[in-house]
Amino acid sequence: MRWEAGVFPVAFAGGRLDNGSMTPRRFLVDDLSPAVIRVVGEQARHALRSLRLTEGAEVHLFDGRGGEAVARITRQGTGEFEATVTDRMETPKPIGPSLVLAVAMPKGPRGDWLVEKCAELGVSRLIPLSCARSQVEPGEGKLDRWRRKAVEAAKQSRQSSAMMVEPTTRLAKLLESHRRPTRVYYGAPYQSARSFAQELQAGDGSADATSPLLVIIGPEGGLSDEESGELEAAGAKGVTLSPTILRIETAAVAFAAVWACWVSTRS
């Protein structure tokens, strides 16, 4: 299905294509290189118990790193199955710079929603940010849940890459690890800054137009003076999204949506 100006592909209930046929189910695997791929764990249980797939069913397998293959189930076991590869898909090259979001995560289900929607929009990495006024310090259990949600979002949105959810990090360490050519932006709703869309368009002709983008979204209480100073010292640019004040999860998804629309115009 092609993207055309002003037209977006629609996901139909039940995973149906425009012609009414069912789309093959997608499953994440570690290694796509063998001719016969063994699928185990949660992915296999979902296929066999929930979806009740049987031998002969066509499936799409992806490794979360851009690789994808078409395969057919040739053997079922207890909590596992084997699929024989029938075709390998060429991984499309990225058509624009990747987007990394560093976010002081919100509480409760708002964080889950943020992860799911940003993954659907194609964000490459999500870094939970530890700030002076952060209200959430996600532990390994929550990070693992977000990683599972990112995988499920990649399956649902038919992406061959899954958004990475990284360990929580502090702002100073984050900026140290993302030196140039990464372009760094942060949400600045109270400043007379340019919009994120304007900044993206202005950078199209620059030498680092394909460099990764890092967007930093602070906590609801705002960044501290020290953290603001760290951003200025790193050369980060404050940008706006809206004349209104957005909640953390709304800002994260809005940044991802603006970026995704901009990238789609570069193809």
N, C-alpha and C positions, 0 to 999 in steps of 0.2 A: 504493500500500500504506500503510495507516494504522498508526500506533503506538498500541497500547492498553496499559493498565496491565499490566505483567508480561509483555508480548508484544513481541518484537523481530523486525523483518523479517530474513529469512535470505537471504543471497546463495548461490544454487545454483551448482554447478560448471558451467562453460561459459556462465554468464550467463543461465540459464533462469529464467523467471518461474514462478509457482505452477502455471499452466496448461500448462507444458511448452514454450511458445513462446520463441524467442530474443529477448532484449532488444536494442534497437538499440545499436550501438557508439557511444561518445562520443569527441569530439575537441575539443581546445582551439583556439580561433581568436582573433585580435586584435580583430576588429570584427564584430559581429552585425547591424549595421544594413542592409547591402545585401540585396536580394531574392535575389541569387545570390552565394554566398560561396565564395571560392577558398581551398582548404586546401593548404598547402605544407609542405615541410620534414619533420621527424621524424614529425609527425602523419599526413601524407599517405603517407609511406613505410610506416608501420605499417598503415594502412588497405589499401593496394594490394598490398604485398609479403607482409606477415605474415598479414593477415586475408583477403586476396584478395577484397576487396569490388569489386563491378562496378556499372555503370550500373543505376539502378533501386533500389539498396539504400537503405533508410532509415537515417539517422544522426541522432544528437543532437549539436548543437554548443553549446559553452558558452565564455564569455569569461574565466572565472576571477574575475569581479567580481560575479557574481550573475545574469547574463543567460544565457538558454538558449533554443534554438530546435530544432524538428524540421525536418529537410530530407531531400531525396532526391538522390542522386548523379545528375547529368545529363551530366557530361562527365569523361572521364579523360584525363590526359596523362602525360608522363614525370615521375614523382615529384610529381604534383599532381593534384587533382581539383576540380571545381566542384559545389556542391550548391545546389539551389533550395529556399528556405525554404517550407515548407507550413504551419507553425504556430509561433507564438511563445508561450513559456510565461511566465506572470506570476511574477515573482520574489517569493517569500514574504518577508514582513518578519521580521526577527530577533525571536525570542520571549524574548530575554534579553540580558544584556550579553556582549560578545565577550570572548574570552580571549586574552591575549598571554603567551607563555612566553619568558622570558629565561633561557638555560641555559648553564652552563659545560660545553660539549659533551664527551661521553666519547670514548674512542679507538675507531678502527676501525669495524667493522660495527655496533657498539652505537649509534653516532650515526645511521647509516642507518636502523636499526630505530626509533629514537626519532622521527625525522622522519616516517617512513611512518605510524606508529600515531597520532601526534598530528594529522597531517593527516586521517586517516580519522575521527577523533573531532570534527573541526570547529574546531580551534584556528585563529584568524584570522592570527596572526603568530608566527613563531619568530625570536628574536634570539639568535644565539650570543654568549655573554657572556665577556669577557676579564677574568679575576680574577687576583689575585696568585699563587694556587696552581693556576691552570688548567694542564692538561696538553695541551690542544689549541688551536691558533690556526688555524682553518680559512682556507685561501686561497680565491681566486676559483674555482679548479677544483672544490674540494669544495663550495663554496656553490652553484655551478651544478648539480652532481649532486644536491644536496638539493632544489633547486628543481624539477628534473625529477621526482624522487621524489614531491614534494608534488602535482604535476600528475597523475601517475599514480594517486596515492591518491585524489584528487578524482574522477577518472574511475571508479575501481573502486567508490567508496562513493557514487557518483551525487550528488555535490554540484555546485552551479553556481558555487561560489566555491572557489578553491584557496588553501591556506595560503601566505602570503608568507614567504620566508626572507630576512631582512635581513642587511646586512653586520655583521661582528663589532664590538661596541662595549664600552667600559669601563663599569663600574657607575655612576660619577659622571655620565657623559654620559647614560646611560640614564635615571637618576632626574631629571635636569634636563629631559629631553624628555617626561616623563610626570608632569607636575604634575597637581593636582586638576582635574577630578573623578575622574581615574583612581584606583581602589582598588589599593593595592600590598600584596602578601603575599610572604613568603619562607619556604622550608622551614626549620623550626627543630626538628630531631629531638631535640635534647638539652634543650629547654626545656619547662616545664610550660605549653605554649601550648594554646589551643583548637584543635580540629580544623578543617580547611578547610571541611568540610561545615557545621559549626556556625557558622562565620563567614558563609558564604553565606546560610544561613537567617536569621541575625540581621540581615543587611543588607536583607532583603526589604522591610521597612517604612520604610527610610530614604529621605532625599531623593535620594540618589545611587544608588538601587537598580539603575538601568539603566546606570550608568557602566561603562566598560571595566574589566576586571580585568587586572592585571599580576602574574604570579607569577614570582618569582626563585628559581632553583635553582643553588646554588653548586657548586664543584668537590668532588671526593671528599676533599680535604684540608681542606675547610671554608673559610669566608670569613675574611679577616684581621680583626684588631681595627679597623683603619681602615675597612674595608668595612662591618663591622657598625655602626660609628658613623655612616656615611653612610646606612645604612638607617634607623636610629633617628631621625636628623635629618630624614629625608624622611617620617616618620610611617608607615613600613611596619610591618605586623603579622606576627609570627612565627606560623606555623600548622604543625600536624602532620597526617600522613596515616595513620600506623600506629604501634603500639608498637615496631615493629622498625625497623632502619636500612635504608633503601632505596638501591640504586644510582641513579646519576643518571637513566638512561633509565627505570627503573622508577618513580621519583618523577615524572618528566615525564608519563608515560602515566597514572599514578594521578591526578595533578592534573587532567589533561584528562578522564578518565573521571568523576570526581566532579562536575566542572563540567557535563559533558554530561548526566549524570543529573539534576542540579539544574535545568538549563535546560528539560529535557523535562517537568518537573512544572509549569512555568509556562505551558504552552500551553493 
